[in-house]
Amino acid sequence: MTISQRGRHSAGRVLLTGGRAPAALELARQLHAAGYAVVAAESAPYHLCRASRAIERSIAVPAPTRDRAGFIAALQDAVRSWDIDTVLPTCEETFHVARDAERLAERCRVLTAPFALLAQLHHKGEFIRLAERCGLPVPYTATLERPDAWQRLRTDPRYADGLVLKPAYSRFAASVIRIAPGPLHASGVLRIERQIAAAGASPARPWVAQELLQGQEWCTYSAAWKGRLTAHAAYRSRFRAGRGASIHFAAEAQPRLAEWVERFVGAIRYTGQIAFDFIVLPDGRPRPLECNPRATSGVHLFGPRDRLAEALLTPERLLHSGERAEPAPGGRGAMVSAAMLSYGLAQALRERQLMSWLHAWRAGRDVVYRRGDRRPALEQLRLLAWTRRLARRRGLTLLEASTLDIEWNGEP
């Protein structure tokens, strides 16, 4: 690379991994707008960043679940070849990047927390225990290593209002089981045990049980540097794909959520992107459900002028000014339009909330389509077709297939 080529991107050069996700596309566009050159690395043959004008080059890498050594070697080669300043992982490949971060850090900065901490945050039970040790209020939570272990909690007064059972490592609220308080028929007990057993509940594949909380579901997305928040946003989880993945996002100020997140990242001295799912109780008190130590859909709430790129890549400068990146008040909100027309509309009809859906549809901007950068909108059709073929071949849902080659589920 010549000096003149380097000068075209005075802000620096970023290697962005996980280019299939709308969140990665959002980050690429914001980094490009802030003057960074962005190179995308992805194991899927089709991905949103590949088609974007915000990307200088797209690099195919091995799937980390099948060839982690090859995955890291490909990233090392990209760092050398493209004079990369920062590696910024976005999705669940974050865990694979963090595990070998020292190999990449020999030549550039890797924007992720240590692997041991990420593993603790990713485990739904370990995260709650960590938050509790930090002195923060949490729901009652137990780890289950046998398919029938949840039954003893039915008589525990701490779980008198019901139980939520879920794999310790999971995403999109997959396999979540809600058990209301009161008697449970023998057939219901057997059905639950079979479902947990089918998912492989064991010491190697644990589940967690949490008390069933009533309240509003909220999500947050933040960035932190050495335990200090540099960016933060909160949004309601109103419309979803299935039970878990939010598909419509509108920022709202929630000071109590911001305070909880600020205390937590400060206590663990966190650096990187981090997101949480909360239940806000009727009296306004927040209770965390789980943590996603990576990018999430919350990045869509930030506009190019909201300084998210600065919060991620030059946090010292932002903190020195006594500020942090936050979505501008009164923003339009964002949505995954294709999912809103399928999952979201079906949910609205089922819940008799069509007017609420119409209002959200009219107020939201699509997270993929952008005037001046339209090709990712077509690329998502190719990505969807590839994911659908993979799901059919493996007997998975679309959401499960979308992360199959990058996810990490506690494997040693």
C-alpha positions as CSV (number, residue, x, y, z in Angstrom):
1,M,0.0,0.0,0.0
2,T,1.4,3.4,-0.9
3,I,1.4,6.5,1.4
4,S,-1.0,8.3,-1.0
5,Q,-3.5,5.4,-0.7
6,R,-3.1,5.4,3.1
7,G,-3.8,9.2,3.2
8,R,-7.2,8.8,1.6
9,H,-8.4,7.3,4.9
10,S,-6.6,9.4,7.5
11,A,-8.9,8.1,10.3
12,G,-7.5,4.6,10.0
13,R,-8.3,1.1,8.6
14,V,-10.7,-1.3,10.2
15,L,-11.2,-5.0,9.6
16,L,-14.8,-5.8,10.4
17,T,-15.8,-9.4,10.9
18,G,-19.3,-10.9,10.7
19,G,-20.3,-9.0,7.6
20,R,-23.6,-10.9,7.1
21,A,-25.4,-9.1,9.9
22,P,-27.4,-5.8,9.5
23,A,-25.5,-4.6,12.6
24,A,-22.2,-5.1,10.8
25,L,-23.5,-3.2,7.7
26,E,-24.6,-0.3,10.0
27,L,-21.1,-0.2,11.6
28,A,-19.4,-0.3,8.2
29,R,-21.5,2.6,7.0
30,Q,-20.8,4.7,10.1
31,L,-17.1,4.0,10.1
32,H,-16.9,4.9,6.4
33,A,-18.8,8.1,7.0
34,A,-16.3,8.9,9.8
35,G,-13.4,8.6,7.4
36,Y,-12.3,5.0,8.0
37,A,-11.4,2.5,5.4
38,V,-13.3,-0.7,6.1
39,V,-12.4,-4.2,5.1
40,A,-15.0,-7.0,5.7
41,A,-14.2,-10.6,6.6
42,E,-17.0,-13.2,6.4
43,S,-17.3,-17.0,6.0
44,A,-20.8,-16.9,4.4
45,P,-20.6,-16.8,0.5
46,Y,-23.2,-14.0,0.5
47,H,-23.3,-11.2,3.0
48,L,-24.6,-7.6,3.3
49,C,-21.2,-5.9,3.7
50,R,-19.9,-7.5,0.6
51,A,-22.3,-5.5,-1.5
52,S,-21.9,-2.1,0.3
53,R,-20.1,0.9,-1.1
54,A,-18.9,1.5,2.5
55,I,-16.6,-1.5,2.1
56,E,-13.2,-1.2,0.4
57,R,-12.7,-5.0,0.1
58,S,-14.5,-8.2,1.2
59,I,-12.4,-11.2,2.2
60,A,-13.7,-14.8,2.4
61,V,-12.5,-16.6,5.5
62,P,-13.0,-20.2,6.8
63,A,-16.0,-20.8,9.1
64,P,-14.6,-20.5,12.7
65,T,-16.7,-23.4,14.0
66,R,-15.1,-25.8,11.5
67,D,-11.6,-24.3,11.1
68,R,-10.7,-21.8,13.8
69,A,-7.0,-22.0,13.0
70,G,-7.7,-21.2,9.4
71,F,-10.1,-18.5,10.4
72,I,-7.5,-16.7,12.5
73,A,-4.8,-17.2,9.9
74,A,-7.0,-15.6,7.3
75,L,-7.5,-12.6,9.6
76,Q,-3.8,-12.4,10.3
77,D,-3.1,-12.3,6.5
78,A,-5.8,-9.6,6.0
79,V,-4.2,-7.5,8.8
80,R,-0.8,-7.7,7.1
81,S,-2.0,-7.3,3.6
82,W,-4.3,-4.3,4.2
83,D,-2.3,-2.5,6.9
84,I,-5.2,-2.8,9.4
85,D,-5.2,-0.6,12.6
86,T,-8.2,-2.2,14.4
87,V,-10.0,-5.6,14.2
88,L,-13.7,-5.0,15.1
89,P,-15.7,-8.2,15.5
90,T,-19.5,-7.8,15.5
91,C,-21.4,-11.1,15.8
92,E,-20.7,-14.4,17.5
93,E,-17.4,-14.8,15.7
94,T,-16.4,-12.4,18.5
95,F,-15.7,-15.4,20.7
96,H,-13.4,-17.0,18.2
97,V,-11.5,-13.8,17.6
98,A,-11.1,-13.2,21.3
99,R,-9.7,-16.7,21.9
100,D,-6.7,-16.0,19.6
101,A,-6.7,-12.2,20.0
102,E,-3.0,-12.1,21.1
103,R,-2.0,-13.4,17.6
104,L,-3.8,-10.5,15.9
105,A,-2.8,-8.0,18.5
106,E,0.9,-8.4,17.5
107,R,0.1,-6.0,14.6
108,C,-3.0,-4.1,15.4
109,R,-5.6,-3.4,18.1
110,V,-8.4,-6.0,18.7
111,L,-11.6,-4.4,20.0
112,T,-12.8,-7.1,22.3
113,A,-12.7,-8.1,25.9
114,P,-10.6,-11.1,27.1
115,F,-12.0,-14.5,26.1
116,A,-12.5,-15.7,29.7
117,L,-14.7,-12.7,30.5
118,L,-16.7,-13.1,27.3
119,A,-17.3,-16.7,28.0
120,Q,-18.6,-15.8,31.5
121,L,-20.9,-13.1,30.1
122,H,-22.2,-15.4,27.3
123,H,-23.3,-18.1,29.8
124,K,-26.7,-17.0,31.0
125,G,-26.2,-18.4,34.5
126,E,-22.6,-17.3,35.0
127,F,-23.5,-13.7,33.8
128,I,-26.2,-13.5,36.5
129,R,-23.8,-14.7,39.2
130,L,-21.2,-12.2,38.0
131,A,-23.7,-9.3,38.2
132,E,-24.8,-10.4,41.6
133,R,-21.1,-10.3,42.8
134,C,-20.9,-6.8,41.5
135,G,-23.7,-5.9,43.9
136,L,-26.4,-5.5,41.3
137,P,-30.0,-6.7,41.6
138,V,-30.7,-9.8,39.5
139,P,-33.5,-12.4,39.2
140,Y,-33.2,-15.7,41.0
141,T,-31.3,-18.0,38.7
142,A,-30.1,-21.6,38.9
143,T,-27.9,-23.8,36.6
144,L,-29.4,-27.1,35.5
145,E,-27.3,-30.1,34.4
146,R,-30.0,-32.7,34.2
147,P,-33.3,-32.7,32.3
148,D,-35.3,-33.2,35.6
149,A,-33.3,-30.7,37.7
150,W,-35.9,-27.9,37.3
151,Q,-38.6,-29.9,39.2
152,R,-37.0,-29.2,42.6
153,L,-37.4,-25.5,42.0
154,R,-41.2,-25.8,41.7
155,T,-41.3,-26.0,45.5
156,D,-38.7,-23.3,46.1
157,P,-40.5,-20.1,47.3
158,R,-38.1,-17.9,45.3
159,Y,-39.7,-19.3,42.1
160,A,-43.3,-19.2,43.3
161,D,-44.3,-16.9,40.4
162,G,-43.2,-19.4,37.7
163,L,-40.1,-20.5,35.9
164,V,-38.3,-19.7,32.7
165,L,-36.0,-22.5,31.4
166,K,-33.5,-21.9,28.6
167,P,-30.1,-23.2,27.4
168,A,-27.2,-21.5,29.1
169,Y,-25.8,-20.9,25.6
170,S,-28.5,-19.8,23.1
171,R,-29.7,-17.0,21.0
172,F,-33.0,-15.6,19.6
173,A,-34.8,-17.0,22.7
174,A,-34.4,-20.5,21.1
175,S,-35.8,-23.4,23.2
176,V,-37.2,-21.1,25.9
177,I,-39.8,-22.8,28.1
178,R,-42.1,-20.7,30.4
179,I,-43.8,-22.5,33.3
180,A,-46.6,-20.7,35.0
181,P,-47.2,-21.1,38.7
182,G,-49.6,-23.8,39.9
183,P,-50.1,-27.5,39.3
184,L,-48.6,-29.1,36.3
185,H,-50.1,-32.2,34.7
186,A,-47.8,-35.3,34.5
187,S,-47.9,-35.1,30.6
188,G,-46.7,-31.5,30.9
189,V,-43.8,-32.5,33.1
190,L,-42.8,-35.3,30.6
191,R,-43.1,-32.9,27.6
192,I,-40.7,-30.4,29.3
193,E,-38.2,-33.1,30.3
194,R,-38.2,-34.5,26.8
195,Q,-37.6,-31.0,25.3
196,I,-34.7,-30.3,27.6
197,A,-33.3,-33.8,27.1
198,A,-33.5,-33.4,23.3
199,A,-31.5,-30.2,23.6
200,G,-28.8,-32.2,25.5
201,A,-29.0,-30.8,29.1
202,S,-25.8,-32.0,30.8
203,P,-22.7,-30.6,32.5
204,A,-21.3,-29.9,29.0
205,R,-24.5,-28.3,27.8
206,P,-26.1,-26.7,30.8
207,W,-29.5,-25.0,31.1
208,V,-30.6,-22.2,33.4
209,A,-33.8,-21.6,35.3
210,Q,-34.9,-18.1,36.2
211,E,-37.8,-16.8,38.1
212,L,-40.6,-15.7,35.8
213,L,-40.8,-11.9,36.0
214,Q,-43.7,-9.7,34.9
215,G,-42.9,-6.4,33.3
216,Q,-41.8,-4.7,30.1
217,E,-38.9,-6.2,28.0
218,W,-36.1,-3.8,27.1
219,C,-32.8,-4.1,25.4
220,T,-29.7,-2.0,25.6
221,Y,-26.6,-1.6,23.5
222,S,-23.4,0.0,24.7
223,A,-19.7,0.5,24.1
224,A,-17.2,0.8,26.9
225,W,-13.5,1.5,27.3
226,K,-11.7,0.4,30.5
227,G,-14.9,0.3,32.4
228,R,-16.4,3.6,31.2
229,L,-19.4,3.9,29.0
230,T,-18.6,5.6,25.7
231,A,-21.9,4.8,23.9
232,H,-25.4,3.8,25.1
233,A,-28.9,3.2,23.8
234,A,-32.1,1.6,25.1
235,Y,-35.0,0.3,23.1
236,R,-38.2,-1.7,23.6
237,S,-38.4,-5.2,22.3
238,R,-41.8,-4.7,20.7
239,F,-41.8,-6.7,17.4
240,R,-39.7,-9.8,17.0
241,A,-38.7,-12.7,14.7
242,G,-39.9,-15.6,16.8
243,R,-39.6,-15.2,20.5
244,G,-36.3,-13.4,20.6
245,A,-34.8,-11.4,17.8
246,S,-36.0,-7.8,17.7
247,I,-36.9,-6.5,14.3
248,H,-38.1,-2.9,15.2
249,F,-36.0,-0.5,17.2
250,A,-36.9,2.9,18.6
251,A,-34.6,4.6,21.2
252,E,-36.0,5.8,24.4
253,A,-34.4,7.3,27.5
254,Q,-34.2,4.8,30.4
255,P,-32.0,6.3,33.1
256,R,-32.3,3.3,35.4
257,L,-31.1,0.9,32.6
258,A,-28.2,3.2,31.8
259,E,-27.3,3.4,35.5
260,W,-27.3,-0.5,35.8
261,V,-25.1,-0.9,32.7
262,E,-22.7,1.8,33.8
263,R,-22.3,0.2,37.2
264,F,-21.7,-3.3,35.7
265,V,-19.2,-2.3,33.0
266,G,-17.4,-0.2,35.6
267,A,-17.2,-3.1,38.1
268,I,-15.7,-5.5,35.5
269,R,-13.6,-2.9,33.7
270,Y,-15.1,-3.9,30.4
271,T,-13.8,-2.8,27.0
272,G,-15.8,-3.5,23.8
273,Q,-19.4,-3.7,22.7
274,I,-21.9,-5.1,25.1
275,A,-25.7,-5.5,25.1
276,F,-28.3,-6.7,27.7
277,D,-31.9,-7.9,27.8
278,F,-33.9,-6.6,30.7
279,I,-37.3,-6.9,32.3
280,V,-38.4,-3.6,33.8
281,L,-40.8,-4.4,36.7
282,P,-44.0,-2.4,37.1
283,D,-42.4,-0.2,39.7
284,G,-39.6,0.7,37.3
285,R,-36.8,-1.5,38.7
286,P,-34.7,-3.2,36.0
287,R,-33.7,-6.9,36.2
288,P,-31.2,-8.3,33.7
289,L,-32.0,-11.5,31.9
290,E,-29.0,-12.1,29.8
291,C,-25.9,-10.5,28.2
292,N,-24.6,-10.3,24.6
293,P,-21.0,-9.2,24.7
294,R,-20.9,-8.1,21.1
295,A,-22.7,-5.8,18.6
296,T,-26.5,-6.1,18.4
297,S,-29.4,-4.3,16.7
298,G,-29.0,-1.3,19.0
299,V,-26.3,0.0,16.6
300,H,-29.1,1.0,14.2
301,L,-30.3,3.6,16.7
302,F,-27.2,5.7,16.1
303,G,-26.9,8.1,13.2
304,P,-23.7,9.2,11.5
305,R,-23.6,12.3,13.7
306,D,-24.2,10.5,17.0
307,R,-20.4,9.7,17.3
308,L,-20.6,5.9,17.6
309,A,-17.5,5.5,15.5
310,E,-15.7,7.8,17.9
311,A,-17.0,5.9,20.9
312,L,-15.6,2.6,19.5
313,L,-12.3,3.6,18.0
314,T,-11.2,6.9,19.7
315,P,-12.9,6.6,23.1
316,E,-10.2,8.5,25.0
317,R,-11.1,11.6,23.0
318,L,-14.8,11.3,23.6
319,L,-14.4,10.7,27.3
320,H,-11.9,13.6,27.6
321,S,-14.7,15.9,26.4
322,G,-17.0,14.5,29.1
323,E,-19.5,13.0,26.6
324,R,-20.7,9.7,25.3
325,A,-22.4,8.7,22.1
326,E,-26.2,8.5,22.3
327,P,-29.0,8.4,19.7
328,A,-30.3,11.8,18.9
329,P,-33.7,12.4,20.7
330,G,-36.8,12.1,18.5
331,G,-35.2,9.8,15.9
332,R,-37.3,7.8,13.5
333,G,-36.4,4.4,14.7
334,A,-35.3,1.5,12.6
335,M,-36.6,-1.9,11.4
336,V,-35.8,-4.9,9.4
337,S,-38.5,-4.4,6.8
338,A,-38.6,-7.9,5.4
339,A,-39.0,-9.3,8.9
340,M,-41.6,-6.7,9.9
341,L,-43.7,-7.7,6.9
342,S,-43.5,-11.4,7.9
343,Y,-42.8,-12.0,11.5
344,G,-43.9,-8.6,12.7
345,L,-47.2,-8.5,10.9
346,A,-48.1,-12.0,11.9
347,Q,-47.4,-11.0,15.5
348,A,-49.5,-7.9,15.2
349,L,-52.5,-9.8,13.8
350,R,-52.1,-12.5,16.5
351,E,-52.0,-9.9,19.3
352,R,-54.6,-7.6,17.7
353,Q,-52.0,-4.8,17.5
354,L,-52.3,-3.9,13.8
355,M,-52.5,-0.1,14.5
356,S,-49.4,-0.3,16.6
357,W,-47.6,-2.2,13.8
358,L,-48.7,0.4,11.2
359,H,-47.4,3.2,13.3
360,A,-44.1,1.4,13.8
361,W,-43.9,0.6,10.1
362,R,-44.5,4.2,9.0
363,A,-42.1,5.6,11.6
364,G,-39.2,3.2,11.0
365,R,-36.4,3.3,8.4
366,D,-35.1,0.1,6.9
367,V,-31.7,-1.0,8.3
368,V,-30.5,-2.5,5.0
369,Y,-31.7,-0.2,2.2
370,R,-30.0,3.1,1.9
371,R,-30.1,5.7,-0.9
372,G,-26.7,5.8,-2.4
373,D,-26.0,2.2,-1.1
374,R,-28.7,0.0,-2.5
375,R,-26.9,-3.2,-3.4
376,P,-27.1,-4.7,0.1
377,A,-30.9,-4.7,-0.2
378,L,-30.5,-7.2,-3.1
379,E,-27.7,-9.1,-1.4
380,Q,-30.0,-9.9,1.5
381,L,-32.1,-11.9,-0.9
382,R,-29.1,-14.0,-1.8
383,L,-28.1,-14.4,1.8
384,L,-31.7,-15.4,2.7
385,A,-31.7,-18.1,-0.1
386,W,-28.4,-19.5,1.1
387,T,-29.5,-19.5,4.7
388,R,-32.8,-21.2,3.7
389,R,-30.9,-24.0,1.9
390,L,-28.6,-24.5,4.8
391,A,-31.6,-24.7,7.2
392,R,-33.4,-27.2,5.1
393,R,-30.3,-29.3,4.7
394,R,-29.5,-29.4,8.5
395,G,-33.2,-29.5,9.7
396,L,-32.9,-26.1,11.4
397,T,-34.9,-22.9,11.6
398,L,-33.8,-19.9,9.6
399,L,-32.6,-18.1,12.7
400,E,-30.6,-21.2,13.9
401,A,-29.0,-21.6,10.5
402,S,-28.0,-17.9,10.3
403,T,-25.3,-18.4,13.0
404,L,-24.5,-22.1,12.7
405,D,-21.0,-21.5,11.4
406,I,-19.9,-18.7,13.8
407,E,-21.6,-19.4,17.1
408,W,-19.9,-20.6,20.3
409,N,-21.7,-22.7,22.8
410,G,-19.1,-23.3,25.5
411,E,-17.0,-25.8,23.7
412,P,-13.5,-26.2,25.2
